[in-house]
Amino acid sequence: MDSFLTEKRKKIILILVFCLAIFLIVFRFTSTPKVWVDEGLWTNISENFAFHGKIALQKAPGEYVPLHLLLSVGYPVIFPVAASMKIFGSGIVQARLPMIMYMFAFVLLAFLYTYKKFGFYTAIISLLLIISYSPFYGNGRPVQGEVPGLFYLLLTAWFLWLLQNTGFNSKKWALLVGVAWGLSASTKPIFFLALSLAILLNIVIFNKTIRKNIIPGNILKILLSIITGFIIPMTFWFETTFPPIKSIFQIIPTYLTFILYFTSDHKSSPIIPTIFHNVMRFFTESTPILFTLILTTILIYYIFSYFNKKNNKEADISEWVILLFIIINILGYLKGTGWYRYFFPAQILVYILFPFSFFSLLNFYKDGKYKKILLLAPIILIAIQFYHLVFLSDTSMTFRRTLNTQLSKELSKIDSDKSILFYNSVEAVVFLKGSNYSQYIIMDDFLEVGNKSALLSPKEDFLLVDSRSSITNFSILCYESHQISHYLLYNRKSNCK
């Protein structure tokens, strides 16, 4: 392989793969996936911050609900989206543009990290596994925190690797470790909890390795540098998320509420059956089965390396931070709803470690004939994933999704002086010109904003109602309606009083 991969061929392959990555990331990014409620919340908050200086959800013109009620995404997501809207105006393109940039930044950093640590071929395989994985686009393009959080997590690992290369003696890299860690923690609660725990566990597990390398008397300085770096973005997160001092004291119960909500089955299922049901997914459903096989390969290699006394290579703490994060993410997932989105960070991160682990384990295999066949396994997996991405996935490239285009077309016709009520359709607000709107939204049992009875005697010129809402059997005499997918758009009749 080394003889084939000349410097010229490496450059050609790299250019082709990155061109493919850019194409896949931007391909129909405004229409695929369709907008949904979580994305609607964050675009709504971002737009309000851009044009009204409010980190809040609008429930009526001039009336806002503060962000501290909605803690699952932080300023590393909100601020770039708000900046994009401030510069380029409102719309789905402007909202998703920062997410596209985060996706490309993650892909670039994933290549640099794996290339510097594992070599060119392994890095290319990792990159192809990531860009061929369809959930990367379904979870990466919408305005949500998974890919931004992953980017800052990988940046933390990168700086940790650079810090370890100095024998844990560089205050500069220690400070940057803390900053990247704080930015990741500020993005979503999963990164605050799982990444922080992963880092702390690494300090405990590899305490001897750190002490062996670090200059005596330098430990406190390095720890202070990391903590200082972490505090900087986290302080900003506190200031932007909890402006009133008294609300800071609400952070613990609020986080507990979200943790309990998103790590439990809301249908009153006992915890043990819920965990058992989710464990069985990893043996009965295709996506978790694939993840299980990949993670098992990684675990075999890293556990063997850790306990192998003949291995003189020092443990790489950055890799173990990634691995422990993956494990913690899965443990949290087992107690939850079972939605794949909640272990998506782990699904992506295994592709950082899998190729190197797989190739390293093959080095112990002596049979040259079968070894060459086994070396094709990652290539076959990449081919299968690309086929699924193009033809079978929720972000399939052969199926044209029109919902976003339809909403944009219909709502852009509404003049800014006309009022509209969004009833359980916050995700559609991004397509509206101006901010002359009211809305009602309810999300299970932890969020309710606006007037639930607004449809009983509406005064707005237009109404956009999710027809899947519980309130659909109402009669509005002064409105005529038409269907847009699962929405009903009502237009007030001009001759009705």
TINU-523254 format. One record per residue (C-alpha): residue number from 1; x, y, z. Coordinates in steps of 0.2 Angstrom, whole numbers, plus 5000, padded with zeros to 4 digits. Example, Ala and Ser with C-alpha at 12.3 -4.5 7.8 and 13.67 -1.06 7.14 Angstrom:
{1; {5062; 4978; 5039}}
{2; {5068; 4995; 5036}}
***
This chain:
{1; {5000; 5000; 5000}}
{2; {5014; 5012; 5004}}
{3; {5022; 5009; 4987}}
{4; {5006; 5013; 4978}}
{5; {5002; 5029; 4989}}
{6; {5015; 5040; 4981}}
{7; {5014; 5058; 4987}}
{8; {5006; 5063; 4970}}
{9; {4993; 5050; 4972}}
{10; {4989; 5055; 4990}}
{11; {4986; 5073; 4985}}
{12; {4974; 5067; 4971}}
{13; {4965; 5055; 4983}}
{14; {4964; 5069; 4996}}
{15; {4957; 5082; 4984}}
{16; {4944; 5069; 4977}}
{17; {4938; 5064; 4994}}
{18; {4936; 5081; 5001}}
{19; {4927; 5087; 4985}}
{20; {4915; 5072; 4988}}
{21; {4913; 5077; 5006}}
{22; {4909; 5095; 5001}}
{23; {4896; 5089; 4988}}
{24; {4888; 5077; 5000}}
{25; {4887; 5090; 5014}}
{26; {4879; 5104; 5003}}
{27; {4868; 5093; 4992}}
{28; {4850; 5098; 4995}}
{29; {4854; 5104; 5012}}
{30; {4840; 5116; 5013}}
{31; {4827; 5102; 5009}}
{32; {4835; 5087; 5017}}
{33; {4830; 5083; 5030}}
{34; {4814; 5092; 5032}}
{35; {4812; 5105; 5046}}
{36; {4806; 5098; 5063}}
{37; {4802; 5105; 5080}}
{38; {4819; 5105; 5089}}
{39; {4827; 5114; 5074}}
{40; {4812; 5126; 5074}}
{41; {4816; 5130; 5092}}
{42; {4834; 5134; 5089}}
{43; {4831; 5144; 5073}}
{44; {4817; 5154; 5082}}
{45; {4829; 5158; 5096}}
{46; {4843; 5162; 5085}}
{47; {4832; 5174; 5074}}
{48; {4826; 5183; 5090}}
{49; {4843; 5186; 5096}}
{50; {4849; 5192; 5079}}
{51; {4835; 5205; 5076}}
{52; {4828; 5208; 5094}}
{53; {4843; 5205; 5105}}
{54; {4833; 5191; 5114}}
{55; {4840; 5174; 5118}}
{56; {4822; 5168; 5119}}
{57; {4807; 5160; 5110}}
{58; {4794; 5172; 5103}}
{59; {4776; 5168; 5108}}
{60; {4769; 5184; 5102}}
{61; {4775; 5200; 5094}}
{62; {4786; 5208; 5107}}
{63; {4783; 5194; 5120}}
{64; {4797; 5181; 5123}}
{65; {4800; 5166; 5134}}
{66; {4819; 5166; 5140}}
{67; {4831; 5152; 5135}}
{68; {4834; 5146; 5152}}
{69; {4818; 5135; 5149}}
{70; {4826; 5127; 5134}}
{71; {4844; 5121; 5139}}
{72; {4847; 5107; 5127}}
{73; {4857; 5118; 5115}}
{74; {4870; 5132; 5120}}
{75; {4878; 5148; 5112}}
{76; {4890; 5138; 5101}}
{77; {4875; 5134; 5090}}
{78; {4864; 5149; 5093}}
{79; {4877; 5163; 5090}}
{80; {4883; 5157; 5073}}
{81; {4866; 5154; 5067}}
{82; {4861; 5172; 5073}}
{83; {4876; 5179; 5065}}
{84; {4872; 5171; 5049}}
{85; {4854; 5178; 5050}}
{86; {4860; 5195; 5055}}
{87; {4872; 5196; 5040}}
{88; {4862; 5187; 5026}}
{89; {4844; 5188; 5033}}
{90; {4831; 5175; 5038}}
{91; {4828; 5159; 5030}}
{92; {4832; 5140; 5030}}
{93; {4849; 5143; 5020}}
{94; {4855; 5156; 5032}}
{95; {4850; 5145; 5047}}
{96; {4858; 5129; 5041}}
{97; {4874; 5138; 5034}}
{98; {4883; 5137; 5050}}
{99; {4879; 5119; 5053}}
{100; {4886; 5115; 5035}}
{101; {4902; 5124; 5041}}
{102; {4902; 5114; 5057}}
{103; {4900; 5098; 5047}}
{104; {4915; 5102; 5035}}
{105; {4926; 5108; 5050}}
{106; {4922; 5091; 5059}}
{107; {4927; 5081; 5043}}
{108; {4943; 5092; 5041}}
{109; {4948; 5090; 5059}}
{110; {4944; 5071; 5059}}
{111; {4956; 5069; 5044}}
{112; {4970; 5079; 5052}}
{113; {4968; 5070; 5069}}
{114; {4968; 5052; 5061}}
{115; {4982; 5057; 5048}}
{116; {4994; 5064; 5061}}
{117; {4991; 5049; 5073}}
{118; {4988; 5034; 5061}}
{119; {4994; 5039; 5044}}
{120; {4986; 5043; 5027}}
{121; {4977; 5027; 5022}}
{122; {4969; 5025; 5039}}
{123; {4964; 5043; 5039}}
{124; {4956; 5042; 5022}}
{125; {4946; 5026; 5027}}
{126; {4940; 5035; 5043}}
{127; {4935; 5050; 5033}}
{128; {4926; 5039; 5020}}
{129; {4917; 5030; 5034}}
{130; {4911; 5046; 5041}}
{131; {4905; 5054; 5025}}
{132; {4896; 5039; 5019}}
{133; {4886; 5037; 5035}}
{134; {4869; 5044; 5032}}
{135; {4864; 5050; 5050}}
{136; {4879; 5062; 5048}}
{137; {4868; 5072; 5036}}
{138; {4851; 5069; 5045}}
{139; {4859; 5075; 5062}}
{140; {4872; 5087; 5055}}
{141; {4862; 5099; 5043}}
{142; {4848; 5104; 5054}}
{143; {4851; 5117; 5068}}
{144; {4855; 5106; 5083}}
{145; {4870; 5103; 5094}}
{146; {4877; 5086; 5089}}
{147; {4890; 5090; 5076}}
{148; {4895; 5106; 5084}}
{149; {4898; 5097; 5100}}
{150; {4907; 5083; 5091}}
{151; {4918; 5096; 5083}}
{152; {4924; 5104; 5099}}
{153; {4925; 5086; 5107}}
{154; {4937; 5081; 5094}}
{155; {4946; 5098; 5095}}
{156; {4948; 5094; 5114}}
{157; {4956; 5077; 5109}}
{158; {4968; 5085; 5097}}
{159; {4974; 5097; 5110}}
{160; {4976; 5083; 5122}}
{161; {4987; 5074; 5110}}
{162; {4997; 5089; 5107}}
{163; {4998; 5092; 5126}}
{164; {5004; 5074; 5129}}
{165; {5017; 5076; 5116}}
{166; {5025; 5089; 5127}}
{167; {5025; 5077; 5142}}
{168; {5010; 5086; 5149}}
{169; {5021; 5102; 5152}}
{170; {5014; 5115; 5139}}
{171; {5003; 5128; 5148}}
{172; {4997; 5134; 5130}}
{173; {4990; 5117; 5125}}
{174; {4983; 5114; 5142}}
{175; {4974; 5130; 5141}}
{176; {4967; 5126; 5124}}
{177; {4962; 5109; 5130}}
{178; {4951; 5118; 5143}}
{179; {4944; 5130; 5130}}
{180; {4939; 5116; 5118}}
{181; {4932; 5106; 5132}}
{182; {4922; 5121; 5138}}
{183; {4915; 5125; 5121}}
{184; {4909; 5106; 5119}}
{185; {4901; 5106; 5136}}
{186; {4892; 5123; 5132}}
{187; {4885; 5115; 5116}}
{188; {4873; 5101; 5123}}
{189; {4871; 5093; 5141}}
{190; {4877; 5076; 5134}}
{191; {4894; 5084; 5130}}
{192; {4895; 5093; 5147}}
{193; {4891; 5077; 5156}}
{194; {4899; 5063; 5146}}
{195; {4915; 5072; 5140}}
{196; {4918; 5079; 5157}}
{197; {4917; 5062; 5165}}
{198; {4928; 5055; 5151}}
{199; {4942; 5067; 5155}}
{200; {4941; 5065; 5174}}
{201; {4941; 5046; 5172}}
{202; {4956; 5047; 5161}}
{203; {4965; 5058; 5174}}
{204; {4962; 5044; 5187}}
{205; {4966; 5029; 5175}}
{206; {4982; 5037; 5168}}
{207; {4988; 5046; 5183}}
{208; {5004; 5036; 5183}}
{209; {5007; 5040; 5165}}
{210; {5004; 5059; 5168}}
{211; {5015; 5059; 5183}}
{212; {5029; 5050; 5175}}
{213; {5031; 5063; 5161}}
{214; {5027; 5079; 5169}}
{215; {5040; 5090; 5176}}
{216; {5039; 5089; 5195}}
{217; {5030; 5105; 5202}}
{218; {5022; 5107; 5185}}
{219; {5006; 5097; 5189}}
{220; {4997; 5112; 5197}}
{221; {5001; 5124; 5184}}
{222; {4994; 5112; 5170}}
{223; {4978; 5109; 5180}}
{224; {4975; 5127; 5183}}
{225; {4978; 5131; 5164}}
{226; {4965; 5117; 5159}}
{227; {4953; 5123; 5172}}
{228; {4955; 5142; 5167}}
{229; {4952; 5137; 5149}}
{230; {4937; 5127; 5154}}
{231; {4930; 5142; 5164}}
{232; {4931; 5155; 5150}}
{233; {4918; 5147; 5139}}
{234; {4908; 5140; 5153}}
{235; {4906; 5157; 5161}}
{236; {4900; 5164; 5145}}
{237; {4888; 5150; 5144}}
{238; {4881; 5154; 5161}}
{239; {4880; 5173; 5157}}
{240; {4870; 5170; 5141}}
{241; {4859; 5155; 5147}}
{242; {4855; 5161; 5164}}
{243; {4856; 5180; 5164}}
{244; {4848; 5183; 5181}}
{245; {4859; 5178; 5196}}
{246; {4845; 5169; 5204}}
{247; {4842; 5158; 5189}}
{248; {4860; 5151; 5191}}
{249; {4854; 5142; 5206}}
{250; {4841; 5133; 5196}}
{251; {4853; 5125; 5185}}
{252; {4855; 5108; 5194}}
{253; {4836; 5105; 5195}}
{254; {4834; 5110; 5177}}
{255; {4848; 5099; 5171}}
{256; {4841; 5085; 5182}}
{257; {4824; 5088; 5173}}
{258; {4831; 5086; 5156}}
{259; {4842; 5072; 5160}}
{260; {4828; 5062; 5168}}
{261; {4817; 5067; 5153}}
{262; {4829; 5062; 5139}}
{263; {4836; 5047; 5148}}
{264; {4819; 5039; 5152}}
{265; {4804; 5031; 5143}}
{266; {4790; 5044; 5145}}
{267; {4777; 5031; 5144}}
{268; {4779; 5025; 5162}}
{269; {4789; 5010; 5158}}
{270; {4800; 5003; 5172}}
{271; {4818; 5006; 5171}}
{272; {4824; 4988; 5170}}
{273; {4813; 4983; 5155}}
{274; {4818; 4999; 5147}}
{275; {4836; 4995; 5148}}
{276; {4833; 4977; 5143}}
{277; {4823; 4983; 5128}}
{278; {4837; 4995; 5122}}
{279; {4851; 4982; 5125}}
{280; {4841; 4970; 5114}}
{281; {4842; 4983; 5100}}
{282; {4861; 4980; 5098}}
{283; {4857; 4962; 5094}}
{284; {4841; 4963; 5084}}
{285; {4842; 4980; 5074}}
{286; {4854; 4983; 5060}}
{287; {4860; 5000; 5065}}
{288; {4864; 4995; 5083}}
{289; {4871; 4978; 5077}}
{290; {4884; 4987; 5065}}
{291; {4888; 4999; 5080}}
{292; {4891; 4984; 5091}}
{293; {4903; 4975; 5079}}
{294; {4913; 4991; 5077}}
{295; {4914; 4995; 5095}}
{296; {4918; 4977; 5099}}
{297; {4933; 4978; 5088}}
{298; {4939; 4994; 5096}}
{299; {4937; 4988; 5113}}
{300; {4947; 4972; 5109}}
{301; {4961; 4982; 5103}}
{302; {4962; 4995; 5117}}
{303; {4959; 4983; 5131}}
{304; {4973; 4971; 5124}}
{305; {4984; 4986; 5122}}
{306; {4981; 4992; 5140}}
{307; {4985; 4975; 5147}}
{308; {4999; 4969; 5135}}
{309; {5015; 4970; 5145}}
{310; {5025; 4968; 5129}}
{311; {5018; 4984; 5122}}
{312; {5030; 4998; 5126}}
{313; {5019; 5011; 5118}}
{314; {5013; 5024; 5130}}
{315; {4993; 5025; 5131}}
{316; {4986; 5039; 5121}}
{317; {4975; 5049; 5132}}
{318; {4966; 5058; 5118}}
{319; {4960; 5041; 5111}}
{320; {4955; 5035; 5128}}
{321; {4944; 5051; 5130}}
{322; {4935; 5047; 5114}}
{323; {4933; 5029; 5119}}
{324; {4926; 5033; 5136}}
{325; {4914; 5046; 5129}}
{326; {4907; 5033; 5117}}
{327; {4905; 5021; 5132}}
{328; {4896; 5034; 5143}}
{329; {4885; 5039; 5128}}
{330; {4879; 5021; 5126}}
{331; {4876; 5019; 5144}}
{332; {4865; 5035; 5145}}
{333; {4856; 5029; 5129}}
{334; {4851; 5012; 5137}}
{335; {4840; 5021; 5150}}
{336; {4832; 5032; 5136}}
{337; {4818; 5032; 5123}}
{338; {4828; 5021; 5111}}
{339; {4829; 5034; 5097}}
{340; {4846; 5032; 5088}}
{341; {4849; 5051; 5088}}
{342; {4853; 5049; 5107}}
{343; {4869; 5039; 5103}}
{344; {4873; 5048; 5087}}
{345; {4889; 5055; 5094}}
{346; {4895; 5038; 5098}}
{347; {4890; 5032; 5081}}
{348; {4901; 5045; 5073}}
{349; {4916; 5044; 5085}}
{350; {4918; 5025; 5082}}
{351; {4924; 5029; 5065}}
{352; {4938; 5039; 5072}}
{353; {4945; 5024; 5081}}
{354; {4939; 5009; 5071}}
{355; {4951; 5008; 5056}}
{356; {4966; 5010; 5066}}
{357; {4960; 4997; 5079}}
{358; {4955; 4985; 5065}}
{359; {4971; 4986; 5055}}
{360; {4981; 4984; 5071}}
{361; {4972; 4968; 5076}}
{362; {4975; 4961; 5058}}
{363; {4994; 4963; 5061}}
{364; {4993; 4949; 5073}}
{365; {4985; 4938; 5059}}
{366; {4999; 4928; 5051}}
{367; {4989; 4920; 5036}}
{368; {4993; 4932; 5022}}
{369; {4979; 4926; 5010}}
{370; {4965; 4928; 5022}}
{371; {4973; 4944; 5029}}
{372; {4972; 4952; 5012}}
{373; {4953; 4948; 5011}}
{374; {4950; 4954; 5028}}
{375; {4958; 4971; 5024}}
{376; {4944; 4973; 5012}}
{377; {4931; 4974; 5026}}
{378; {4932; 4993; 5029}}
{379; {4931; 4996; 5010}}
{380; {4915; 4984; 5009}}
{381; {4907; 4993; 5024}}
{382; {4911; 5010; 5015}}
{383; {4902; 5004; 4999}}
{384; {4887; 4997; 5009}}
{385; {4885; 5014; 5018}}
{386; {4886; 5024; 5002}}
{387; {4873; 5013; 4994}}
{388; {4862; 5016; 5009}}
{389; {4865; 5034; 5009}}
{390; {4861; 5036; 4991}}
{391; {4846; 5025; 4989}}
{392; {4839; 5019; 5006}}
{393; {4841; 5032; 5019}}
{394; {4830; 5046; 5026}}
{395; {4842; 5058; 5017}}
{396; {4842; 5048; 5001}}
{397; {4849; 5057; 4986}}
{398; {4836; 5049; 4974}}
{399; {4821; 5055; 4983}}
{400; {4816; 5073; 4982}}
{401; {4809; 5081; 4998}}
{402; {4797; 5095; 4995}}
{403; {4790; 5100; 5012}}
{404; {4803; 5114; 5015}}
{405; {4801; 5121; 4998}}
{406; {4782; 5121; 4999}}
{407; {4782; 5130; 5016}}
{408; {4795; 5143; 5010}}
{409; {4784; 5146; 4994}}
{410; {4768; 5148; 5004}}
{411; {4774; 5158; 5019}}
{412; {4785; 5170; 5009}}
{413; {4769; 5176; 5000}}
{414; {4763; 5183; 5017}}
{415; {4766; 5201; 5018}}
{416; {4775; 5207; 5034}}
{417; {4761; 5218; 5039}}
{418; {4749; 5202; 5040}}
{419; {4749; 5192; 5056}}
{420; {4750; 5173; 5057}}
{421; {4748; 5161; 5071}}
{422; {4759; 5145; 5071}}
{423; {4750; 5132; 5081}}
{424; {4762; 5118; 5085}}
{425; {4772; 5122; 5070}}
{426; {4787; 5132; 5077}}
{427; {4798; 5124; 5064}}
{428; {4790; 5133; 5050}}
{429; {4793; 5151; 5057}}
{430; {4810; 5151; 5048}}
{431; {4801; 5153; 5031}}
{432; {4791; 5168; 5037}}
{433; {4796; 5186; 5032}}
{434; {4797; 5197; 5048}}
{435; {4791; 5193; 5065}}
{436; {4773; 5198; 5065}}
{437; {4768; 5181; 5072}}
{438; {4761; 5172; 5088}}
{439; {4763; 5154; 5092}}
{440; {4758; 5140; 5103}}
{441; {4769; 5125; 5106}}
{442; {4769; 5110; 5117}}
{443; {4783; 5098; 5119}}
{444; {4777; 5083; 5129}}
{445; {4777; 5087; 5147}}
{446; {4791; 5099; 5149}}
{447; {4788; 5114; 5138}}
{448; {4772; 5124; 5134}}
{449; {4772; 5141; 5127}}
{450; {4758; 5152; 5121}}
{451; {4739; 5151; 5122}}
{452; {4732; 5133; 5120}}
{453; {4715; 5140; 5116}}
{454; {4721; 5152; 5102}}
{455; {4712; 5142; 5089}}
{456; {4695; 5144; 5097}}
{457; {4693; 5163; 5092}}
{458; {4708; 5168; 5082}}
{459; {4711; 5186; 5076}}
{460; {4727; 5183; 5065}}
{461; {4726; 5184; 5046}}
{462; {4734; 5167; 5044}}
{463; {4735; 5151; 5054}}
{464; {4747; 5137; 5051}}
{465; {4742; 5122; 5061}}
{466; {4750; 5105; 5062}}
{467; {4736; 5093; 5057}}
{468; {4743; 5080; 5068}}
{469; {4740; 5091; 5084}}
{470; {4727; 5084; 5096}}
{471; {4716; 5099; 5092}}
{472; {4710; 5096; 5075}}
{473; {4691; 5095; 5076}}
{474; {4688; 5114; 5077}}
{475; {4678; 5125; 5065}}
{476; {4684; 5141; 5059}}
{477; {4670; 5151; 5050}}
{478; {4680; 5165; 5044}}
{479; {4695; 5156; 5036}}
{480; {4698; 5145; 5021}}
{481; {4711; 5132; 5021}}
{482; {4722; 5121; 5011}}
{483; {4734; 5107; 5015}}
{484; {4753; 5108; 5015}}
{485; {4759; 5090; 5019}}
{486; {4754; 5088; 5037}}
{487; {4750; 5106; 5039}}
{488; {4734; 5116; 5037}}
{489; {4736; 5134; 5031}}
{490; {4721; 5145; 5035}}
{491; {4718; 5162; 5026}}
{492; {4705; 5174; 5033}}
{493; {4691; 5178; 5021}}
{494; {4691; 5196; 5017}}
{495; {4672; 5197; 5017}}
{496; {4670; 5190; 5035}}
{497; {4668; 5200; 5050}}
***
